[in-house]
């Protein structure tokens, strides 16, 4: 798809944080390398907490341990995690749609991938017009651009 990874897109839009990374990792949108890179970035910005330092070198660590350290960081930030999960998923959906919009694919390939994203995120209401089965008659790629605009507004971009 796009030359940029999904975490790189989120970082560009200032939407990448520990809860978003954790949700992305749990859903296969982010990798352990993304967690390490984000931790290293945090350290370079003088965030030298024990958990961040641990995560910067967690390549060989157990998944449960990595998750525990990320959750500790989330707890310290006083982020109400259950309330933010939907926002984090919207961030990942936004990144995937941005990547798709910029991908060098044919319209048919983009529409096929758009259908996959629609399914992957369990048929969000704001993407119903992106479906090839929509009764609206709107071009799915135009509907995707409308969804991106809506997500930008909802995410405060």
C-alpha positions as CSV (number, residue, x, y, z in Angstrom):
1,X,0.0,0.0,0.0
2,X,1.6,3.3,1.1
3,X,5.3,3.7,1.6
4,X,4.6,4.6,5.2
5,X,3.7,2.2,7.9
6,X,0.5,2.7,9.9
7,X,2.4,3.7,13.0
8,X,4.4,6.2,10.9
9,X,1.1,7.7,9.6
10,X,-0.2,8.0,13.2
11,X,3.0,9.6,14.3
12,X,2.8,12.1,11.5
13,X,-0.7,13.1,12.6
14,X,0.4,13.1,16.3
15,X,-2.0,10.2,17.1
16,X,0.5,7.7,18.3
17,X,0.6,7.0,22.0
18,X,0.9,3.9,24.3
19,X,-2.8,3.0,24.3
20,X,-3.0,3.3,20.5
21,X,0.1,1.1,20.2
22,X,-1.3,-1.5,22.6
23,X,-4.6,-1.7,20.7
24,X,-2.7,-1.9,17.4
25,X,-0.4,-4.6,18.7
26,X,-3.3,-6.7,20.0
27,X,-5.1,-6.3,16.6
28,X,-2.0,-7.0,14.4
29,X,-1.7,-3.4,13.2
30,X,1.5,-2.8,15.0
31,X,4.6,-4.9,15.6
32,X,7.0,-5.3,18.5
33,X,9.5,-3.3,16.4
34,X,6.9,-0.4,16.4
35,X,6.8,-0.6,20.2
36,X,10.6,-0.5,20.4
37,X,10.8,2.4,18.0
38,X,8.2,4.4,19.9
39,X,10.0,3.7,23.2
40,X,13.3,4.8,21.7
41,X,11.6,8.0,20.4
42,X,10.2,8.6,23.9
43,X,13.7,8.2,25.5
44,X,15.1,10.6,22.9
45,X,12.5,13.1,24.2
46,X,13.8,12.6,27.7
47,X,11.2,10.2,28.9
48,X,13.5,7.9,30.9
49,X,11.0,5.9,32.9
50,X,11.8,2.3,33.8
51,X,8.9,1.0,31.7
52,X,10.0,3.0,28.6
53,X,13.6,1.9,28.9
54,X,12.4,-1.7,29.2
55,X,10.2,-1.4,26.1
56,X,13.1,0.0,24.1
57,X,14.9,-3.3,24.5
58,X,12.0,-5.8,24.6
59,X,12.8,-7.8,21.4
60,X,13.2,-11.1,23.2
61,X,10.7,-10.5,26.0
62,X,7.5,-12.4,26.6
63,X,4.3,-10.8,25.1
64,X,2.6,-10.7,28.5
65,X,5.6,-8.8,30.0
66,X,5.6,-6.2,27.2
67,X,1.8,-5.8,27.6
68,X,2.2,-5.3,31.4
69,X,4.8,-2.5,30.9
70,X,2.7,-0.7,28.4
71,X,-0.3,-1.0,30.7
72,X,1.8,0.5,33.5
73,X,2.6,3.5,31.3
74,X,-1.1,3.9,30.4
75,X,-2.1,3.7,34.1
76,X,0.5,6.4,35.0
77,X,-0.9,8.7,32.3
78,X,-4.3,8.3,34.0
79,X,-5.9,7.4,30.7
80,X,-9.3,5.7,31.2
81,X,-8.4,2.7,29.0
82,X,-11.8,1.2,28.3
83,X,-13.0,4.6,27.2
84,X,-10.1,5.1,24.8
85,X,-10.3,1.8,23.0
86,X,-12.8,3.0,20.4
87,X,-10.7,6.1,19.8
88,X,-7.6,4.0,19.3
89,X,-9.4,1.8,16.8
90,X,-10.6,4.9,14.9
91,X,-6.9,6.0,14.8
92,X,-5.8,2.7,13.3
93,X,-8.8,2.8,10.8
94,X,-7.8,6.3,9.9
95,X,-4.2,5.2,9.3
96,X,-5.3,2.3,7.1
97,X,-7.6,4.5,5.1
98,X,-4.9,7.2,4.6
99,X,-2.4,4.5,3.5
100,X,-5.0,3.1,1.1
101,X,-5.9,6.5,-0.3
102,X,-2.2,7.1,-1.1
103,X,-1.5,3.6,-2.4
104,X,-0.4,3.1,-6.0
105,X,-3.2,0.6,-6.7
106,X,-5.9,0.5,-9.4
107,X,-9.3,1.7,-8.3
108,X,-10.5,-1.9,-8.3
109,X,-7.7,-3.0,-6.0
110,X,-8.4,0.0,-3.7
111,X,-12.1,-0.9,-3.6
112,X,-11.2,-4.5,-2.7
113,X,-8.9,-3.4,0.1
114,X,-11.5,-0.9,1.3
115,X,-14.0,-3.8,1.7
116,X,-11.4,-5.7,3.7
117,X,-10.9,-2.7,6.0
118,X,-14.7,-2.3,6.4
119,X,-14.9,-6.0,7.5
120,X,-11.7,-5.8,9.6
121,X,-13.2,-3.0,11.7
122,X,-16.5,-4.8,12.0
123,X,-18.6,-2.7,9.7
124,X,-18.4,0.8,11.3
125,X,-21.5,2.9,10.6
126,X,-19.5,5.8,9.1
127,X,-18.1,3.4,6.4
128,X,-21.4,2.0,5.3
129,X,-21.2,4.0,2.0
130,X,-17.8,2.5,1.4
131,X,-19.4,-0.9,0.9
132,X,-19.9,-2.2,-2.6
133,X,-23.4,-3.3,-1.4
134,X,-24.4,0.2,-0.2
135,X,-27.8,1.3,-1.5
136,X,-26.6,4.9,-1.7
137,X,-25.0,4.6,-5.1
138,X,-22.0,6.6,-4.0
139,X,-18.6,5.7,-5.4
140,X,-16.8,3.7,-2.6
141,X,-13.6,5.6,-3.1
142,X,-15.4,8.9,-2.7
143,X,-17.1,7.5,0.4
144,X,-13.7,6.6,1.7
145,X,-12.5,10.2,1.3
146,X,-15.6,11.3,3.2
147,X,-14.9,8.8,6.0
148,X,-11.3,10.1,6.2
149,X,-12.6,13.7,6.5
150,X,-15.0,12.6,9.2
151,X,-12.4,10.7,11.1
152,X,-10.0,13.7,10.9
153,X,-12.7,15.9,12.5
154,X,-13.6,13.3,15.2
155,X,-9.9,12.8,16.0
156,X,-9.2,16.5,16.2
157,X,-6.9,16.7,13.3
